[in-house]
Amino acid sequence: MLLYNSTVSGNCYKVRLLLAHLGIAYETRELSVVDRSNRRQVLGDLNPSLRVPTLVLDDGRPLGESNAILWYLGDGTRFVPQDRYQRGQVLQWMFFEQYEVEPSLAVVRFWLAYSGTPENLSSTRRDELVQSGNRALAALERHLEAREWLVGAGMTIADISLHAYTHVAHEGGFDLAPYPAMRRWIDRVAAEPGHVPIDA
C-alpha cells in the first residue's frame, strides 16, 4: 500500500497509527501541508478533495478521508466492534472528531505551528477557534470521566481518530490541565502495545 502523507498532519497520523497497530507494511509519499501547488497533479486522479491522507491499495484502488480509511482498515479487527450499536457509537465519535475537534484544534495548531504565517490568524478568529475547541475537549472530558475508552472496553478506531489532534492540542495553545480524564485517556492510548508517536 502507498500512503500519501504529511508527517505533521493528525489526519495522516491516525492512519499511520492504525497501520502500526495492525502490523501492515506500507510506503509513504510525503506532501506538504503548506505548499499545495502540486496536489492536483499528484492526487487529481486519486482523491477528489486533493487532500492527505490518501491511501492507494495494493490493487491500485484509492481511498481518501482519514476516518473512512480507518474504517476500511479496522473493519474485521479488534478496533471495530462487532456489536451494531457500538459500531454506531464509533461512527458517532468519528463524526464528532471531524465536525468538532478537527475544525478547531487542528486549524489553530496548523496556523500557529506549521503555516509559517501565524500572524495571518487574527486574534478574533483564534479566540473563536479556541472557544470551540475547548467546548469539544469538555465534551470529551465528560464522556471519559466514567470510562477508559470512548466505546466499549477497549481501544477502537474512535480512540485512534480522536487521539490524533487532542494529544498535540498544546501546539495550538490549548491547555489540557482542566481535562484530567482526557489526559489519562491520552496516556492510555500511548501506552497500548504497537503505539507509534506522531513524528515516527
Backbone bond lengths (Angstrom), bond angles and torsions (degrees), N, CA, C in turn:
res aa  C-N    CA-C-N  psi(-1)  N-CA   C-N-CA  omega(-1)  CA-C   N-CA-C  phi
1 M - - - 1.454 - - 1.523 110.03 -
2 L 1.321 114.58 151.15 1.460 121.42 178.52 1.518 108.53 -120.97
3 L 1.318 116.37 126.90 1.459 122.29 179.30 1.521 109.31 -110.75
4 Y 1.327 116.04 115.80 1.460 120.43 169.22 1.515 106.42 -77.04
5 N 1.317 116.16 121.46 1.455 122.16 -158.05 1.520 111.38 -139.85
6 S 1.324 115.51 154.26 1.461 122.30 163.92 1.521 106.40 -131.11
7 T 1.303 116.72 124.33 1.462 121.02 -173.51 1.520 112.48 -57.92
8 V 1.338 117.58 -36.24 1.463 120.01 -174.69 1.528 112.52 -84.03
9 S 1.317 117.74 -11.50 1.460 120.88 -176.99 1.521 111.75 -75.69
10 G 1.321 116.40 126.87 1.459 120.08 174.89 1.513 111.67 -65.45
11 N 1.320 117.13 -35.42 1.463 120.06 178.35 1.524 111.36 -62.29
12 C 1.317 116.82 -39.42 1.472 120.20 176.52 1.526 110.64 -71.65
13 Y 1.333 115.62 -37.39 1.463 119.44 -179.99 1.515 111.81 -59.72
14 K 1.328 117.62 -39.48 1.467 120.20 177.46 1.524 111.06 -51.17
15 V 1.312 114.64 -47.60 1.465 120.00 -176.27 1.524 110.21 -67.09
16 R 1.323 117.07 -45.00 1.469 120.22 178.78 1.527 111.41 -61.41
17 L 1.340 115.86 -38.22 1.463 119.63 -179.13 1.521 111.09 -65.92
18 L 1.320 117.43 -44.95 1.462 119.30 178.51 1.524 111.01 -66.13
19 L 1.319 117.49 -40.96 1.470 120.22 177.04 1.528 110.79 -59.20
20 A 1.335 116.86 -38.52 1.467 120.59 177.95 1.520 110.61 -65.05
21 H 1.337 117.20 -44.72 1.461 120.71 179.56 1.531 111.58 -63.58
22 L 1.313 116.36 -33.40 1.461 120.21 -178.87 1.524 112.65 -86.39
23 G 1.331 117.14 -8.86 1.461 120.52 179.93 1.519 113.32 67.99
24 I 1.318 116.81 31.26 1.462 121.74 -178.48 1.525 109.46 -94.20
25 A 1.316 116.01 127.18 1.463 121.03 178.80 1.531 109.36 -78.06
26 Y 1.322 116.22 144.85 1.459 120.89 179.32 1.525 109.11 -158.63
27 E 1.314 115.20 163.07 1.456 121.91 174.08 1.522 108.37 -110.25
28 T 1.329 116.13 158.95 1.462 119.73 177.81 1.518 110.10 -124.84
29 R 1.295 113.96 151.11 1.462 122.01 168.18 1.512 106.44 -126.93
30 E 1.320 116.34 119.05 1.455 120.98 -173.88 1.521 112.10 -81.94
31 L 1.322 115.07 135.94 1.454 122.67 173.10 1.521 108.27 -126.65
32 S 1.307 116.15 146.65 1.458 121.23 -178.92 1.520 110.74 -77.80
33 V 1.342 115.68 141.88 1.459 119.45 174.24 1.528 110.90 -86.04
34 V 1.320 116.64 -9.80 1.461 121.13 179.75 1.525 110.65 -99.37
35 D 1.333 116.54 -55.87 1.467 121.10 179.58 1.529 108.92 -89.46
36 R 1.312 115.56 105.47 1.468 120.87 -177.26 1.525 111.81 -105.73
37 S 1.324 116.59 18.30 1.465 120.22 -172.25 1.524 113.09 -64.82
38 N 1.337 118.27 -24.37 1.475 119.88 -178.39 1.524 112.68 -102.54
39 R 1.319 118.52 8.83 1.467 120.57 -175.08 1.534 112.13 -60.91
40 R 1.335 117.51 -44.28 1.468 119.16 -177.91 1.522 110.58 -64.32
41 Q 1.316 116.46 -39.45 1.466 121.07 179.63 1.529 110.74 -65.73
42 V 1.325 117.48 -41.15 1.457 121.62 -174.55 1.530 112.09 -84.00
43 L 1.333 116.96 -44.14 1.464 120.76 -171.26 1.530 114.15 -108.94
44 G 1.323 117.26 -0.80 1.456 120.80 -173.03 1.513 115.28 -54.81
45 D 1.323 117.79 -35.70 1.460 120.94 179.86 1.528 112.69 -94.57
46 L 1.331 116.87 -1.20 1.461 120.90 -173.77 1.519 113.65 -110.62
47 N 1.325 117.31 -36.14 1.456 121.04 -172.59 1.528 108.77 -145.03
48 P 1.329 117.97 113.95 1.470 119.75 -176.57 1.523 113.81 -60.43
49 S 1.332 117.87 -24.88 1.467 120.32 -179.92 1.527 112.45 -86.89
50 L 1.344 116.78 -8.20 1.466 122.59 178.47 1.522 112.17 58.87
51 R 1.335 116.22 34.26 1.460 120.64 -177.34 1.529 111.24 -114.21
52 V 1.325 113.56 158.83 1.457 120.68 168.07 1.520 107.06 -102.97
53 P 1.338 116.12 147.99 1.466 127.65 3.76 1.533 111.95 -78.78
54 T 1.314 113.57 147.83 1.455 121.95 166.33 1.517 105.92 -128.96
55 L 1.316 116.33 126.87 1.459 121.58 -178.77 1.521 108.63 -107.23
56 V 1.328 115.78 130.61 1.462 121.04 174.74 1.520 107.21 -109.08
57 L 1.320 116.13 117.38 1.456 121.61 -177.42 1.526 110.46 -70.96
58 D 1.317 116.16 167.23 1.469 120.73 -178.02 1.520 112.39 -59.28
59 D 1.325 116.75 -27.52 1.469 119.52 -179.79 1.526 112.54 -89.67
60 G 1.342 116.53 5.31 1.455 120.98 175.53 1.520 115.28 95.02
61 R 1.334 118.39 -8.15 1.458 119.97 179.77 1.526 110.15 -74.67
62 P 1.347 117.69 133.36 1.460 120.95 179.92 1.518 111.96 -94.98
63 L 1.331 115.41 155.35 1.456 121.76 176.15 1.519 108.35 -145.25
64 G 1.331 115.90 126.96 1.461 121.23 178.74 1.510 111.30 -111.09
65 E 1.322 115.30 179.28 1.468 125.57 -178.84 1.526 110.69 71.21
66 S 1.315 114.92 116.54 1.466 121.33 -170.71 1.524 112.82 -55.57
67 N 1.323 117.72 -45.14 1.458 119.07 -175.85 1.528 112.34 -73.70
68 A 1.332 117.11 -29.30 1.463 119.79 173.35 1.530 109.76 -65.89
69 I 1.326 116.56 -39.42 1.466 120.69 177.83 1.531 109.92 -65.01
70 L 1.336 116.58 -41.65 1.466 119.45 177.53 1.520 110.78 -59.38
71 W 1.330 117.01 -43.63 1.459 120.05 -178.94 1.529 110.42 -64.66
72 Y 1.322 116.62 -43.72 1.469 120.74 -179.61 1.529 110.44 -60.66
73 L 1.329 116.53 -47.64 1.467 120.16 -177.26 1.533 111.82 -72.97
74 G 1.322 116.59 -35.26 1.456 120.07 -173.78 1.513 115.00 -84.41
75 D 1.335 117.23 -23.06 1.461 120.16 -177.16 1.526 110.22 -59.65
76 G 1.326 115.78 130.02 1.456 120.64 -177.63 1.516 114.05 88.15
77 T 1.342 116.58 2.59 1.462 121.01 177.37 1.528 108.76 -114.77
78 R 1.320 117.05 177.97 1.467 121.22 179.76 1.523 112.52 -67.92
79 F 1.318 117.36 -9.46 1.456 120.70 -176.65 1.523 113.76 -87.54
80 V 1.327 117.17 -6.64 1.467 122.12 174.73 1.526 107.33 -126.88
81 P 1.324 117.89 117.44 1.467 120.30 -176.75 1.530 111.83 -61.82
82 Q 1.322 115.53 154.34 1.458 120.51 174.36 1.520 111.46 -83.82
83 D 1.334 116.72 -28.66 1.456 121.29 -179.75 1.527 110.31 -64.15
84 R 1.325 116.18 130.81 1.460 121.42 -174.48 1.527 112.38 -60.79
85 Y 1.329 117.34 -44.38 1.458 120.55 -179.77 1.527 111.36 -65.20
86 Q 1.330 116.74 -43.03 1.460 119.27 178.68 1.524 111.59 -64.84
87 R 1.324 117.43 -33.77 1.466 119.94 175.22 1.536 109.88 -62.32
88 G 1.328 115.77 -40.92 1.453 119.79 175.88 1.518 112.13 -62.83
89 Q 1.343 116.25 -38.71 1.464 119.74 177.85 1.532 111.54 -65.42
90 V 1.323 116.49 -39.06 1.470 120.13 176.43 1.525 109.39 -58.13
91 L 1.316 116.53 -47.91 1.461 120.00 178.91 1.524 111.25 -63.23
92 Q 1.321 116.96 -38.57 1.468 120.55 177.58 1.524 110.43 -54.84
93 W 1.330 117.04 -48.96 1.460 119.98 -177.79 1.527 112.19 -71.37
94 M 1.324 117.45 -29.58 1.465 119.19 176.95 1.527 111.24 -72.12
95 F 1.337 117.53 -35.03 1.458 119.95 173.37 1.525 110.17 -67.82
96 F 1.329 116.64 -39.75 1.466 120.97 175.98 1.523 110.06 -58.02
97 E 1.303 116.36 -41.57 1.468 120.41 179.81 1.521 111.00 -60.23
98 Q 1.317 117.54 -45.15 1.455 120.64 -177.01 1.524 113.34 -76.02
99 Y 1.327 117.82 -29.58 1.465 120.30 -176.89 1.518 113.77 -94.33
100 E 1.334 117.90 -26.94 1.464 120.84 -174.24 1.528 113.71 -114.83
101 V 1.319 117.39 -40.73 1.468 120.91 -174.21 1.524 111.51 -88.17
102 E 1.305 116.61 -53.95 1.467 120.64 -175.24 1.530 112.92 -60.37
103 P 1.338 119.89 -43.80 1.466 119.58 -178.37 1.529 114.46 -67.27
104 S 1.302 117.76 -15.54 1.464 120.02 179.68 1.526 110.86 -108.58
105 L 1.324 117.64 -64.57 1.460 120.36 -176.54 1.525 112.14 -60.63
106 A 1.319 116.74 -45.04 1.464 120.19 -176.30 1.519 111.87 -69.41
107 V 1.327 116.29 -37.87 1.466 119.45 -177.35 1.524 110.94 -67.94
108 V 1.342 117.51 -46.56 1.464 120.22 178.50 1.532 110.18 -62.41
109 R 1.309 116.68 -44.21 1.471 120.91 179.12 1.523 111.06 -58.73
110 F 1.328 116.77 -45.01 1.460 119.88 -179.88 1.525 110.95 -60.34
111 W 1.329 116.78 -50.47 1.456 119.10 -176.10 1.526 112.01 -63.95
112 L 1.327 117.42 -42.49 1.456 119.98 -174.86 1.518 113.07 -78.65
113 A 1.330 117.18 -37.07 1.464 119.55 -171.43 1.524 115.02 -103.94
114 Y 1.340 118.22 -23.44 1.462 118.35 -169.53 1.524 116.00 -132.51
115 S 1.314 118.99 -13.52 1.467 119.79 -175.14 1.520 112.98 -72.51
116 G 1.333 115.59 -27.35 1.465 119.01 -174.02 1.519 112.49 82.82
117 T 1.324 116.53 -8.48 1.463 121.07 179.24 1.534 109.99 -135.43
118 P 1.326 117.72 60.86 1.471 119.69 -176.99 1.525 112.55 -61.20
119 E 1.336 116.50 -23.74 1.464 119.60 179.89 1.528 112.53 -66.77
120 N 1.331 117.23 -16.04 1.463 120.36 179.03 1.525 113.41 -76.61
121 L 1.332 116.10 -10.71 1.467 120.04 174.69 1.522 107.60 -92.22
122 S 1.317 116.31 108.42 1.462 119.80 -176.22 1.526 110.49 -64.71
123 S 1.307 115.71 154.33 1.464 119.58 -179.31 1.527 110.37 -63.86
124 T 1.330 116.55 -33.99 1.467 119.61 178.40 1.523 110.57 -65.13
125 R 1.328 116.18 -47.38 1.471 120.06 179.98 1.521 110.36 -65.16
126 R 1.321 116.88 -40.10 1.465 120.04 178.54 1.524 110.72 -61.10
127 D 1.328 116.85 -44.48 1.461 120.31 179.23 1.527 111.13 -60.93
128 E 1.333 116.83 -40.43 1.467 121.15 178.08 1.524 110.97 -62.00
129 L 1.328 116.44 -44.62 1.457 120.81 -178.32 1.531 111.19 -68.14
130 V 1.320 116.77 -39.57 1.465 120.31 178.75 1.528 110.18 -65.06
131 Q 1.327 116.32 -41.98 1.470 119.88 178.00 1.527 110.57 -61.84
132 S 1.320 116.55 -44.72 1.467 121.04 178.66 1.530 110.79 -64.12
133 G 1.331 116.30 -42.72 1.456 120.39 179.00 1.517 112.59 -62.49
134 N 1.324 116.46 -40.42 1.469 119.94 179.33 1.529 111.48 -67.72
135 R 1.328 117.57 -32.60 1.467 119.05 174.04 1.527 110.43 -63.03
136 A 1.333 116.15 -41.99 1.462 119.75 178.69 1.519 111.31 -65.78
137 L 1.328 116.85 -42.22 1.465 120.34 178.93 1.530 110.89 -64.59
138 A 1.308 116.86 -37.67 1.465 120.32 178.60 1.529 111.08 -65.62
139 A 1.330 116.64 -37.21 1.462 119.94 177.17 1.524 110.83 -64.87
140 L 1.319 116.37 -41.52 1.464 120.43 176.05 1.526 110.92 -62.87
141 E 1.314 115.98 -42.79 1.465 120.66 -179.87 1.521 110.77 -58.86
142 R 1.328 116.45 -46.98 1.468 119.96 -179.91 1.525 110.95 -60.06
143 H 1.310 116.20 -41.35 1.459 120.02 -177.94 1.527 111.58 -68.19
144 L 1.326 116.72 -35.63 1.464 120.89 -173.79 1.527 113.36 -89.13
145 E 1.311 117.82 -5.92 1.471 119.81 -178.22 1.527 112.03 -61.31
146 A 1.321 117.26 -31.40 1.471 120.28 -174.93 1.519 112.44 -114.60
147 R 1.332 117.29 13.27 1.477 119.11 -178.34 1.522 110.33 -150.38
148 E 1.321 115.51 158.25 1.462 120.46 -179.58 1.512 112.42 -88.27
149 W 1.333 116.56 -30.96 1.467 121.34 -176.46 1.515 109.67 -128.13
150 L 1.309 117.02 160.11 1.456 120.02 -176.94 1.521 112.63 -64.42
151 V 1.338 116.07 -38.79 1.464 121.14 -178.01 1.520 108.72 -137.50
152 G 1.316 117.20 126.08 1.461 120.20 174.61 1.513 113.31 72.59
153 A 1.333 114.39 -157.85 1.463 121.26 -171.42 1.519 114.04 -102.30
154 G 1.317 117.53 5.75 1.455 119.72 -179.31 1.517 111.18 -149.87
155 M 1.325 115.72 172.54 1.457 120.65 -178.36 1.527 110.10 -68.24
156 T 1.320 115.52 135.32 1.461 121.99 175.62 1.525 109.19 -122.95
157 I 1.325 115.20 179.38 1.465 118.47 176.97 1.533 110.95 -66.31
158 A 1.319 118.46 -18.22 1.469 120.07 173.49 1.528 110.12 -64.51
159 D 1.329 116.99 -43.04 1.466 120.79 177.41 1.524 110.91 -64.36
160 I 1.328 116.30 -42.58 1.461 120.01 179.30 1.521 110.09 -62.50
161 S 1.324 116.51 -43.74 1.456 121.01 -179.39 1.521 111.64 -60.90
162 L 1.315 117.05 -47.91 1.461 120.08 -175.86 1.523 113.42 -78.50
163 H 1.313 117.12 -24.31 1.467 120.23 176.95 1.520 111.44 -63.56
164 A 1.322 116.56 -33.40 1.464 121.53 -170.08 1.520 113.12 -53.54
165 Y 1.312 118.04 -48.98 1.461 119.78 -177.96 1.520 113.95 -99.55
166 T 1.333 118.80 -23.15 1.463 118.64 179.73 1.527 111.21 -69.56
167 H 1.333 117.78 -36.64 1.469 118.31 -174.97 1.532 112.58 -74.48
168 V 1.328 117.72 -12.95 1.470 120.71 175.53 1.528 110.62 -115.23
169 A 1.325 116.81 20.16 1.465 120.43 -178.17 1.522 111.96 -59.54
170 H 1.324 117.31 -29.97 1.464 120.68 179.96 1.530 111.82 -60.44
171 E 1.342 117.12 -26.68 1.467 119.87 179.11 1.526 111.27 -67.56
172 G 1.318 116.68 -17.88 1.459 121.55 175.02 1.514 112.37 -101.24
173 G 1.320 116.76 9.70 1.452 121.01 177.81 1.511 114.95 87.08
174 F 1.331 117.53 10.42 1.461 120.18 178.83 1.532 110.16 -81.71
175 D 1.306 115.52 136.11 1.459 122.24 177.81 1.532 108.37 -96.60
176 L 1.327 116.60 116.98 1.458 120.46 -178.78 1.527 113.17 -91.00
177 A 1.324 117.20 0.48 1.467 120.04 -179.99 1.523 113.16 -56.11
178 P 1.339 119.89 -36.98 1.470 119.10 -179.02 1.534 114.00 -74.88
179 Y 1.328 117.55 2.58 1.457 120.91 -173.85 1.535 111.53 -124.06
180 P 1.340 117.74 67.55 1.468 120.13 -174.48 1.523 113.67 -63.93
181 A 1.330 118.48 -38.17 1.469 119.98 -179.97 1.523 110.05 -65.01
182 M 1.321 116.20 -39.16 1.451 119.49 179.19 1.526 111.44 -68.87
183 R 1.325 116.88 -37.73 1.467 119.60 177.72 1.527 110.63 -64.63
184 R 1.323 117.45 -39.18 1.468 119.68 176.43 1.526 110.76 -63.86
185 W 1.328 115.66 -38.96 1.465 120.58 178.15 1.533 110.99 -65.26
186 I 1.313 118.10 -41.81 1.469 121.63 176.92 1.521 109.48 -58.65
187 D 1.328 117.06 -45.17 1.472 121.15 178.35 1.527 110.96 -63.99
188 R 1.318 116.58 -37.13 1.470 121.80 179.52 1.536 110.42 -63.43
189 V 1.324 116.04 -45.11 1.462 120.22 177.96 1.531 110.26 -60.86
190 A 1.323 116.26 -44.67 1.464 121.00 -177.83 1.522 112.37 -67.92
191 A 1.331 117.62 -21.95 1.466 121.26 -178.79 1.525 112.91 -86.90
192 E 1.325 117.59 -7.76 1.459 120.26 -179.50 1.530 110.88 -65.76
193 P 1.356 117.61 138.05 1.471 120.02 177.19 1.533 110.20 -57.59
194 G 1.319 115.12 135.56 1.462 120.20 179.46 1.521 113.48 95.19
195 H 1.340 116.64 -4.89 1.458 119.90 -177.93 1.529 110.85 -64.40
196 V 1.330 115.89 142.18 1.469 121.87 172.18 1.517 108.07 -127.63
197 P 1.328 118.03 143.91 1.467 120.49 178.28 1.519 111.59 -75.15
198 I 1.323 116.14 166.89 1.452 120.70 -175.66 1.529 112.61 -64.64
199 D 1.328 116.59 -27.70 1.475 119.02 -178.17 1.522 113.21 -95.69
200 A 1.337 116.90 12.79 1.468 119.41 -179.55 1.523 110.84 -76.11
